[in-house]
Amino acid sequence: MTAQVAVRHQANAGPMTARDMIHDLARQHAIRYERGELDDWAETVSRVAGDDIQLDETEWLLVALGRAEVMPEIENTKLHARYLAERDGP
């Protein structure tokens, strides 16, 4: 299943940010992130491996969008990369 992510311009705000796109896609597809047992396991394995990574609300929505197969994995990854670049800045 694929999703077309259109870049829309908001009044005087320019194009949508990656965060806006992610939250908009989640709203359009009625997707919410709900923590599962495997999420606890994955976090524990990552922490034990020395990769203690904390996802924020937007990244968890991307996880949920991926699980729902709203867009191809490569598009999910590209959107995540864009989100991180915008969030973390130059």
C-alpha positions as a LaTeX table, in Angstrom:
\begin{tabular}{lrrr}
\hline
Residue & $x$ (\AA) & $y$ (\AA) & $z$ (\AA) \\
\hline
Met1 & 0.00 & 0.00 & 0.00 \\
Thr2 & 1.40 & 3.44 & $-0.84$ \\
Ala3 & 0.52 & 6.91 & 0.25 \\
Gln4 & 0.93 & 10.10 & $-1.69$ \\
Val5 & 2.41 & 12.76 & 0.55 \\
Ala6 & 1.53 & 16.10 & $-0.97$ \\
Val7 & 3.45 & 19.20 & 0.01 \\
Arg8 & 0.90 & 21.82 & 0.79 \\
His9 & 1.58 & 25.43 & 1.54 \\
Gln10 & 0.15 & 26.92 & 4.67 \\
Ala11 & $-0.76$ & 30.61 & 4.71 \\
Asn12 & 2.50 & 32.54 & 5.13 \\
Ala13 & 4.18 & 29.46 & 6.61 \\
Gly14 & 5.73 & 27.86 & 3.52 \\
Pro15 & 5.77 & 24.11 & 2.85 \\
Met16 & 4.88 & 21.58 & 5.51 \\
Thr17 & 7.65 & 20.35 & 7.75 \\
Ala18 & 8.36 & 16.63 & 7.97 \\
Arg19 & 6.78 & 16.68 & 11.44 \\
Asp20 & 3.60 & 18.20 & 10.00 \\
Met21 & 3.56 & 15.61 & 7.21 \\
Ile22 & 3.95 & 12.72 & 9.67 \\
His23 & 1.19 & 13.96 & 11.97 \\
Asp24 & $-1.04$ & 14.75 & 8.97 \\
Leu25 & $-0.59$ & 11.24 & 7.53 \\
Ala26 & $-1.39$ & 9.73 & 10.91 \\
Arg27 & $-4.57$ & 11.81 & 11.13 \\
Gln28 & $-5.62$ & 10.96 & 7.56 \\
His29 & $-5.25$ & 7.23 & 8.22 \\
Ala30 & $-6.53$ & 7.30 & 11.81 \\
Ile31 & $-3.18$ & 5.96 & 13.03 \\
Arg32 & $-2.04$ & 6.22 & 16.63 \\
Tyr33 & 1.00 & 4.68 & 18.21 \\
Glu34 & 0.18 & 2.11 & 20.84 \\
Arg35 & 3.06 & 0.60 & 22.71 \\
Gly36 & 3.34 & $-3.18$ & 22.45 \\
Glu37 & 5.27 & $-5.85$ & 24.31 \\
Leu38 & 7.83 & $-6.09$ & 21.52 \\
Asp39 & 8.60 & $-2.39$ & 21.93 \\
Asp40 & 9.75 & $-3.00$ & 25.51 \\
Trp41 & 11.87 & $-5.94$ & 24.35 \\
Ala42 & 13.41 & $-3.95$ & 21.48 \\
Glu43 & 14.31 & $-1.06$ & 23.78 \\
Thr44 & 15.92 & $-3.45$ & 26.26 \\
Val45 & 17.95 & $-5.18$ & 23.54 \\
Ser46 & 19.06 & $-1.80$ & 22.16 \\
Arg47 & 20.06 & $-0.55$ & 25.60 \\
Val48 & 22.03 & $-3.73$ & 26.37 \\
Ala49 & 23.78 & $-3.35$ & 23.00 \\
Gly50 & 24.79 & 0.18 & 23.97 \\
Asp51 & 22.31 & 1.91 & 21.66 \\
Asp52 & 20.05 & 3.65 & 24.14 \\
Ile53 & 17.87 & 5.56 & 21.68 \\
Gln54 & 14.80 & 7.46 & 22.82 \\
Leu55 & 12.16 & 8.09 & 20.16 \\
Asp56 & 9.90 & 11.12 & 20.43 \\
Glu57 & 6.15 & 11.22 & 19.74 \\
Thr58 & 6.63 & 11.95 & 16.04 \\
Glu59 & 9.09 & 9.08 & 15.58 \\
Trp60 & 6.67 & 6.68 & 17.32 \\
Leu61 & 3.98 & 7.83 & 14.86 \\
Leu62 & 6.38 & 6.91 & 12.04 \\
Val63 & 6.74 & 3.46 & 13.60 \\
Ala64 & 2.94 & 3.12 & 13.65 \\
Leu65 & 2.66 & 4.35 & 10.04 \\
Gly66 & 5.24 & 1.74 & 9.03 \\
Arg67 & 3.42 & $-1.03$ & 10.86 \\
Ala68 & 0.20 & $-0.03$ & 9.11 \\
Glu69 & 2.03 & $-0.07$ & 5.76 \\
Val70 & 0.72 & 3.40 & 4.93 \\
Met71 & 3.77 & 4.06 & 2.76 \\
Pro72 & 6.69 & 2.05 & 1.39 \\
Glu73 & 9.53 & 1.49 & 3.87 \\
Ile74 & 11.95 & 3.58 & 1.83 \\
Glu75 & 9.57 & 6.56 & 1.94 \\
Asn76 & 9.17 & 6.11 & 5.70 \\
Thr77 & 12.97 & 6.13 & 6.06 \\
Lys78 & 13.35 & 9.23 & 3.87 \\
Leu79 & 10.66 & 11.06 & 5.83 \\
His80 & 12.36 & 10.07 & 9.09 \\
Ala81 & 15.72 & 11.34 & 7.81 \\
Arg82 & 14.10 & 14.64 & 6.78 \\
Tyr83 & 12.40 & 14.91 & 10.17 \\
Leu84 & 15.71 & 14.38 & 12.01 \\
Ala85 & 17.49 & 16.91 & 9.82 \\
Glu86 & 14.78 & 19.51 & 10.44 \\
Arg87 & 14.54 & 18.74 & 14.16 \\
Asp88 & 18.28 & 18.75 & 14.82 \\
Gly89 & 19.00 & 21.66 & 12.51 \\
Pro90 & 22.26 & 22.55 & 10.78 \\
\hline
\end{tabular}
